[in-house]
């Protein structure tokens, strides 16, 4: 085993590279710790305990014969194989298939073409259809897409179709949820040990629940609609061990920007990214979702966090369907292992036009901005809005640039208006946002994250500079092709709104 220390500005980082197919823990844990301590700077504590393991029940075809990672175990169970290796191609049984208004019509068209106009889907209770992308618009083609979803759901008697008919008042649509990845979690469709596929690249968000979750194309989705199965190649796994006390000015968005900045947008191509360590264990479910949400920005096939008491507590009132979590074996094979001392990290941004163009927020203090956007599956959860409110409350100031707020789901919107912000004397997020001079929280949807029709709320229709809590900053991603997007955490986005420049949140969070 070779180990080396990389020390980019503001962080202490370790990468232990293993040869393909070799065990990441090829020796006893004590020996492993000794090796690390001999090789690695004392700035990082290397002897990290493996996450608590639970005994895995044998699959239907026999007991496990060799150590496996979480992802390998989940796919082995779903394919009824006793064991799997990276590179194996297997037919897996799908637990949940999700689609939305952008890709749903195409998937439905392929299903009908290949299986017949009158064919029935494989399971009406395992298909979840969520309109969320281009909803609050007068664009006829966007509205037509939602109509196609509605007609298909009625035809197939799909149990979980979260419809919206009244576009003028989303609250008049009790079934409407909002952003699919957050709605999946809130409505109890995410469960440890299962396989969840969706026609959206950020389906990997659900890996936060200890399940295999990944985005697929319309053709694959059409096939799953008809069969409930999909042929998948077992990915190799990269393990990210994050230890140390999380500084009060950091959020999970900073952690994933740090990782993407290290390994680049191609660093995890068709790899599973497994997140463990004391820092990860301390994160709430929404922060874990942020972490897994952006693995695809590094090319990852899926991201996964071991299920624990935090996971089980979140799911208590969400699902009655039994589930069985799995955990990586101690001797499981990891292609590479990366270790971070989180206590040494600083607030980050990703500069235009790539999520891996990592920079310290304080190094971009001279970047003048035109607007701030808070929203999306990455940064539109209630914990994200609570973080923004915390910065505004601490500053007591008003924003200096237009600040747009787009809750991910209808539940998040209601929480913004009802839940008190800790330390605010009982004020809600909405009250703090109003005092700070923000725009009124908008109707829940994907909003301007994906640009959308020109009348989409908060879309970049001019070549402006925007600090955003979203996940991508490619040219044209939020609208105008010459717009410049700085990806940031809700803390950093809020601080930037208060100054009109990219701003380190430590300026307000003392």
Secondary structure by P-SEA (a helix, b strand, c coil): cbbbbbbcccbbbbbbbbccccccccccaaaaaaaaaacccccccccccccccccccccccccccccccaaaaaaaaaaccccccccbbbbbbbcbbbbccccaaaaaaaaaaaacccccccccccbbbbbccccccccaaaaaaaaaaaaaaaaacccccccccccccccccccccccaaaaaaaaccccccbbbbccccccccccccccccccccaaaaaaaacccbbbbcbbbbbbbbbbccccccccaaaaaaaaaaaccccccccbbbbbbccccccccaaaaaaaacccccccccbbbbcccaaaaaaacccccbbbbbbbbcccbbbcbbbbbccccccbbbbccccccccccccccccccccbbbbbccccccaaaaaaaaaaaaaaccccccbbbbbbccaaaaaaaacccccccccccaaaaaaaaccccccccccccccccccccccccccbbbbbcccccccccccccccbbbbbbcaaaaaaaaacccccccccccc
